[in-house]
């Protein structure tokens, strides 16, 4: 009987509290197709918060008089406020949960309008901005106002997945979210994300969703945002732990397994204290049970510049995601210019991706003074490029500030990771220790269904800008000779040699800063022949053979410049063809593959088999883990 009574008096779950919410509608049907979700909660005894709430309500009454406003009332403490909106919904909880994401999710889940916007005490939503965004939102999953948050110089909108992992550039109060997409992505209601739920939501949405932006007149930033919001029941989890949870794929069990025992105990204690004060079941206790044993758990910070997300994703984040839940590491990624020296104390390993920015030197020196392990990753031979290429001398020539910063980081780092023998040779005089890792590719990213296109061959190029290369002139000539050839050009501006063919013959798309989205796109196209032109110099010869790996994984036949790094990986007539860097040689190779279907199939099959056997990401992970284990303190 005693155990039965204990069960009857067990605290309710968050789900039961949300399911008992009262929902009421008032007024006329909405005139707009945007549902403005206004969350009202927090410590009502805080005079500053009460003033902010009253101010925001006045602002909403003035600006959104004919809009649908859905008021999300977090607990009975706020029941005394009146909401005289002519068209509104009220969703009320009978007890405060102090998780804004839970009520925002409830508002989205019950909304019948196609778009939603967000507001809270202290925010400053502007109907003019939201209407401008609505004008560009059709076909997108999220639209936001560019320029409403300070972001690093040099960034281009819209912000893509890799950059959103590094910093929050999408303002919650100046964006529209498609309710259908928001319901599918869903807010994570874990208390760990009480203050980082929006960051987590946009990172996950950006992985597969379409984001667009519009430069609007810059509205005022919110007086209060979640990192300083006065909740009645704040969750005492380190901001850094919460940020690493954002990268954990919303799997609390796996995340707990990857934490050190001291950290998992902190999360468990914070979750228990929050649940006790909220009079709810502990949302963390069932998940955080296992402890890593027998190995040192790594807390890694992956740093990069504004243009480094694809490099860091390929070299570190993809392998790290494969290791989730196995007790090896947790991580987050951050911009150099957004990282302060005091932020470093949370980690026992800091990875510097392609360091050349002004902040890199001070951050590296602070790591050394704190005894934090450091790794530098470089996948381009800046030393050789600064000597060989005039256009790079102002960046990487001897004595240039970016070059000196890079060399300082290499000298101080515990390990410098490279993927090319020639690059390892050129860095040997500077580095404490060089680790030559094998190149690898995540095969799973390219396993996508083929999209429909007309019969014929799809031939082309995917990669960084190469100018008006002879290979591109040859592609244009092939298309002019054969009406059944369609061209593919992914990445740089379309070269003059292909512009004249028109959009009906050339599938052209800009560079993707998300490696995953790029792989999905090109994998769905399934090209038949791809070219990989490259100049013959030590700088370019020191590159990672990523194009060989990708072309082979896609099951396409590849034609490569007869230079390194391709000479070390491609076998002529077996896994690809070589071409000299002149137009006729490329035309000859393209014509040969166009006319010989059996040769195309043989080259593609052998290359794909070899890459799968030798260069999968799973085969490279143990090597990477050994390096991380040596470097981490």
N, C-alpha and C positions, 0 to 999 in steps of 0.2 A: 504493500500500500504506500509506503514511504517513497519508493522509487517512482510509482505512478504519479503521486502528487508532485514530485520534483519535475517530472516530465510535463505536467499540466502547467506549471509555473515557469517553464523555460522561457527565456526572453525570446521575443519574436525575431524573425529574420528580416533583413532588409526587403526581401521580395514580398513578404506578407504586409509590411508597412506600406509599400508602394501599391500593392494590389488593393488596399483598403482606402486609397486616396479618393476624395470626393471630387467629382468633375461636374461643373455646371456651366451652362452657356447663357449669355444675356445679349439682348439687343438685336439689331438687324443683321442680315447676312453680310459677310465681308465684301468690301469694294475692291480689295487688292488680293493677289494670290500669294501674299507673303504673310506668314504667321510670325509675329514678333513675340518671342518667348522672354518674359521678364521674370527672373528668379529673385525672390525676396527671402532672405534668410541671414543668419549670422547672429552675433551677440547684440541683441536689441538694447541692452543696457549701455552699450558704447554710444556716447552722445554724438560722436563724429559719424558713426555709421547711420544712426537714425536721421541725422541731418542730410546725409548723402541720399538715403532712401527717399526722403521727402522731396529733395531737389529733383531726383530722377523721375519720380512720379509726376511732378509738375511739368517737367520737360516732356514726358510722354503724352500727357494730356494736351499740351500745346501743339506738339509736332505730329502726333499720330492719332488725331481725333477721329478720323474715318478709317483707321486700320483695324485689323483683327489683332488684339493684344491678348496673349495668354499669360495670365498671372500665375506663377508657380510659388505657392506659399509654403515655406519650409517650417511647419509647426504652428501650434496655436499661439505662440508668443506674438505673432504678427497679425492676429485676427482682428485687431481693432482698427486697422487701416482700411479706408474705403477706396474703391477702384471705380470711379465713375466714367469708365470708357463706354462709348455707345455700342461698340461691338467687342465683346470680350468672352474669354473662357476663364474660369478659375479652377485651378487644380490645387487642392489643399491636403497636406498631410496632418494626421492627428498627433504626430510627434516629430520633432526636428531630427533630421539625419545629418545635417551639415555636410552633405555631399551634393554640390550643385549639379554635378553630372547626372546624378540619379533623377532629379526632377527635370532637367533639360531633356534627358532621354525619355522620360514619361511624356513630356509635352510633344516631342517629336513623334513618339510612337502612337499618339492619339490624334495627331493633326491630320486634317483632311485637305490641307492646302499643299501645293507642290513645293513651296519654298519656305524656309525659316530663317529668321534673324534672331540675334541674341542681345539681351540687356540685363543689367543687374545694378544694385545700388552703387552709384558713382560712375556709371558708364555714360556715354554721350552719343547714343545712336542718332543718325541724321537721315531723315526720309529721303532727302535729295540724293545722298550717296547710295542708299539702298535701291532707289529707282534707277539710277545710272547703272548699277550692277545688274539689275534685272534686265536691262536692255541687252546685255552681253551674255546672260546666263544660260540661254536655251542650249541644250546639248551638253552642258557641263555639269559637274557634280558639286563644284564649289566656285564661287566668284568672290574676289576680294578687292579692296581698294588699295592699289599700290600707292606708296608714299605716306600711308597713315601710321606707319611705325618706322623708326630709324633703323636702316639696314646698312650693311657694309657697302662701301663704294665699289662700283664695278659690277654689281649684280644685275642680272636681267630678269624681268618678270615674264611669265609667271614662275614662281619658285617651284622647283621640282623636289622630288623625294629626298635625294641625297643632301641637298642644302637644308631642308627642313629637319633632318636629323641633327644638324649642327647648330641651328638657331631658330627661334620662333619668328617667322616673318609674316604670318597671316594673322591680322588683327581680328579677334573674335567679334567685336562689336561693329566692325565694318566689313562684314562678309555675308554672303547668302549661301546656304547649304540646301541642296536638293533633299527633301525629306525622305524620298525613296532610298537614296544613297546613304543618308544618315542612319536610317533604320537598319540598313544592312551592315554598316561599319560599326555602329553602336558605341556609346560612351562606356568606358570601363569604370565600373562602380567600386573598384577597390579603394579602400581608404588611403592606400599608398599614393594614389593619384588625386587626392583631395585638391591639391594646388597645381597639379600638372596635367589635369584631364584634357584640357584643350590641346596642349602640345601633343599628347599621346594620340588624340583623335585625328588631328591633321596629318601626323606622320603616317598613320595607318591608311587614311583616306588617300594620301598622295601616292601610295605604293601602286595602286591600280586605277584610281579615279582621275578624271580630267579636271584640271584647275585652270581658270582663266582670271585675268586681272584687268583693271582699268585704272588709269591714273586719274584720281579724283582730287578735288580741292581738299587739302589735308585737314581733316577735322582734328579737334583737340583729343589728345590721348586720355584714357580714363583716369579719374582721380584715384580710384582704387582698382587694383587688379589682384589676381588670385594669390600671388606670392606674398601679399601683405594683408589679405582680407581678414577682418576680425571675426573668425568663426567662434561660435559658442563652444564647440568641441573640436579643437584643432588636433590633427594627427601629428604626433611628435616623431616623424620619420625624417631623417636627414634629406635635404634637397638633392644631394648627390645620389643617394640610394634610389629616390624616386625617379631621377633622371635615368639611371641605369635600368630601372624597371620598364621605362618607355621602350628600351631596346630589347626587352625580353619577350616580345611577342605575346604579351598579355596572358602569360601562363605563370601564375603565382607559384605553382608547385615546382616547375622547372627553375624559376628564378630563385626560389628558396634553396634549391639544391646547389645552385652556383654561388651562393653567398658563403663567406666565412662564418664560422659558428657565432662569433661575436656579433656580426651584422644580422644574421637570421634571428638571433635572440632579441636584438633591438627592434626588429620589425614585429616579431611576435609580441613583445611587451607593449609596443605602441598600439598595435591592433587590439590587444586585450583592453588597454586603458580606454581607447576610443569607444569600443563596444560597451564597456561597463558604463561609461558616462552617458552614452546614447541609449542605454538599456536595450541593446540589440545583441544578437548572437555574434560571437567573435568571427569575423569574416576571414581572419588569417590563421586561426588555430588549426583548422583541418588541413590546410595546405602546407604550413611550415612545420614539418615534422622531421624530415630527413636532414642529416648533417653530412657534409663531405668529410671523408676520413682518409688518412694516409697520403694526402697531397696538399700542397699549398695552393690556396685559391687566389687567383690574380684579379686585381681590380685595375682595369685598363682604361686609360683615357687616350682616344685616338684624335690627334689634332690635325688640322689641315687648313689651307687657304680657301678662298671662295671658289676657286676653280678645281679643287682637289677631290670633291665627292666621288667621281667615278673611279679614281685611282685608289682611294681608301676603301671604297666598297669592294672593288675587285680583289685587293690584296689582303684585307683584314675582315671587313664586316661580313662578307659572304662565308668565309671559313668560321667566323665566330658564331654565326647563326646556326651552322651545322652542329656546333658543340653545345647548344642550349640544353640545360638539364643534366649535363654529365659531370658537373662539379669542377670544371676547370677555371672558368672566369666569368665575370660580368664586365660590362663596358658601356661607355658612352662616347659620343664624338662631339667635338666642339671646334669653333673657329679660333684661329690664333688670336685674332684681335678681340674676341669676346672672353678669352681666358685670362684670368688674373693669376699672379704668382701664388696668392693665398689659396686658390682653388686646387692647387696641385697636391695638397696634403692628404686628400682622400685616397690617393692611388699608390700602388706599388709598382706600376709600369705606365710610362707615358710614351706613346708612339708619335713621332714627328713625321708626317707624310710630306715629302717633297719640301723641306723647310728652306725658305728663302725670304720670308717676310720679316719686317723690323722686330716683331714681337718674339721671334723664334729664339734669338740669342739669350735674352733675359729669362725666358721660360726654361731653356735648357740649363742655364747656369743655376737657376733656382732648384731644378731637379737634382743637380749634382750636390748642391749644398744641403739638401734634405735627404740625400741618400736614396733617391727614387731611381729605379731602373729605367733606362732609356733605350729606345730603338729609333734609328732613322731609316726610312724607306725612300729609295730613289729608283725610278724606273726609266730615267732619261740621262744621257751622258752630257751633263751641262758643261763639264770641263772641255770636252772635245768640241761641242757646239760653239762655245765661246771663242775657240781658236779658229774654227773652220768656216763659220757662217757669219757674214757681216751683220745680218739682221738680229743676231743674238749677242753681239759683242757688248752692247750697252747694258745687257743684263748679266751675262756670264763671263765676260772677258776678265782677264787678270785685274784684280784691284777693285772691281765693281762691287757695290754694297751687297747686292743679292748674292753674288758669288762668295764674298767673304763671310756672309751670314751662314750660307750653306756649309762651307768648309769648316767653320767653327763648330757647327752642330755635329758634323761628321767626326771631328777630332774628339769631342767630348762624349759622344754617345757610346754606350756600352757595346752595342752591335749596330752595324749598318747592313741592311738587307738590300740585295740587288738580285736581278734575274738574268744577268747576261755576263759572260766571261770577260769580254772586253771592258765593260764598265767596272767590274771587280778589279781588273788590272790597273785602271786609271785612278781608282780610289785607294788602292793599297797604301800609297805613301802617306795618306792622311788619316785613315781609320784605325781605331783601336782593334777592332775585329770586324771582318767582313764575312757575311753569310750569303753564299750563292744558292738561292732557292730555285727549285725547278719551276718553270711556268706551269700554270694550271688553268682550268676552266670549269665552271659549274654547269655540268651537262643538263641538269634538271631545268635550268632556265629556258632552254631552247626547245623543250618538248611541248610544242603548241600545234594546234590544228591548222592546216593550211587554209588560207582564205581563197575564195573563188577569184580567178582571173582568166582571161581568154587563153586559148591554146597558143603555144609558142614557147620560146625560151625567155627566161628572165635573167639578164646579164648586167653586171654592174659593179659598184664599189660602195664600201661602207668604211668610214674612218675620218681622220682629221684632214685639214686642208692641205692640198698638195699643189695648188696653183693649176695652171693649164698644162698638166702633165701629158706626155705622149700617149700614155695609156688611155687617157680620157678622150683624146682625139681619135684613137683607135676604136673606142667604144662607139663614138658617134658614127664613124665610117661603117662599122659592122651593122648598126641599125639602119643606115641608109641603103646598104646593100641587100638587107633581108627584112622584108615586111613583117615576118613572124617573130622578130626580136623586139622585146620590150626592155627598157633600160631602168636600172635601179641606182639611185644615188642618194645615200643616207649620210648626213653630217654637214659637210661644209657648203658654202655657196656653190650653186651650180656653175661649173666652168663654162666659158664661152663656147667651147666645142660642142656642148650638149644643149645650150639654150635654144638654138634654132630648131631643134626637133619638136618642141612644144610639149605641153603637159600630157597629151594623149599617149606619147611614146616614152616619157620619162617619169618614173615614180620618184619624186623628190621629197624628202622630209628633212627638217633641220636636226642639228645635233641634240641628242638626248642626254641630260645630265643624270638620268636614272639608268643605271646599267640593266636593271631588271626590265624596265619598260622597253629599252632598246632591244634586249634579247627577245622579248615577247613579240615585238613588231617584226623584226627581221626573221624570226623563227616562223611566224605565220605566213610570211611571203614565200619562204623556201626557194631562194634563187637557185638557178642551175649553174651559173658560172660567175665567179667573182674574181676581180683583179686586185693585186696588192703591190702597187708601184712604190718604190723607195729609192732615194738617191744613194749613190755609192760614196759614203764617207763614214768615218769612225763614229761620229755622233749618232747618225741614224742606224748604223750597224750594231750599236749597243742597245737597241730597243728590245722589248719583250716581243716574242713572236705571236702577239695576240691575234693578228689577222689569220695566221695559219691555223691557230686553234679554233677560231670561230668559223672560218670557212669549212674546215673539216667537220666540225660538230654539226653544222647545218646540212651536211651531205651534199655540198656543192663541189664542183671541180674548180680548183684554184690555179691562177697564173700569177707568178711572183717575179719580181725583179731578181736578177741573178746577183744578189748581194747578201751580206749578212743582215739580219740574223737568219734569213730563210735558207741560206746554203747549209746551215747546221741542222735543219729540221726537215726540209723537203727533199725527196728523192725524185730526180727527173724521170718522168714517164711512169712513175709508180704511185706517188702521192701528190703529184702536181706537175705543172710545166713551168719552165723558166722563160723569161723574156729579157732581152737587152733593153736598156733604157732609150730606145728610139722607136718611132711610130711603126715602122714596117715590121719590126720584130713582134710588137704587141698585136698587130693586125694578123700576122701569120699564126700566132698562137691561138687567137680568138677564132679565126677561120677553121683551124684544125679541130678545135673542140666543137664548134658549131656543126661541122659536117660529119663528125665521128661520134655517134651516140654511145657506142660501146666503150670508147676511150673515156668519155665523160663519166660513164657509170663506174668504170674500173678505178679511175683516179679518186672519185668521190668515196667509193666504198672502202678502198684501202686506207685512205687518209682518215676517214671517220673511225675505222677499226683501230688504227694506231693511236689516235688521240684518246679514244675511250680506254685503251689498254694502258697508256703511259702517262696521261696528263689530266686525269680527273682531279677535282678538288679534294676528294676523299683521300687520294694517294698522297697529296701534298700536306694535308693537315698534321700528320705526326711530325714531319720535319719542322713545320712552323711552331708547333707546340714545344719542341725541344729548344728552339731559339727563345721563345717567350719565357720558358722556364729558367733558362740561363740568365736572361736579362732582368727579370722581375726580382725585386728585393723582398 
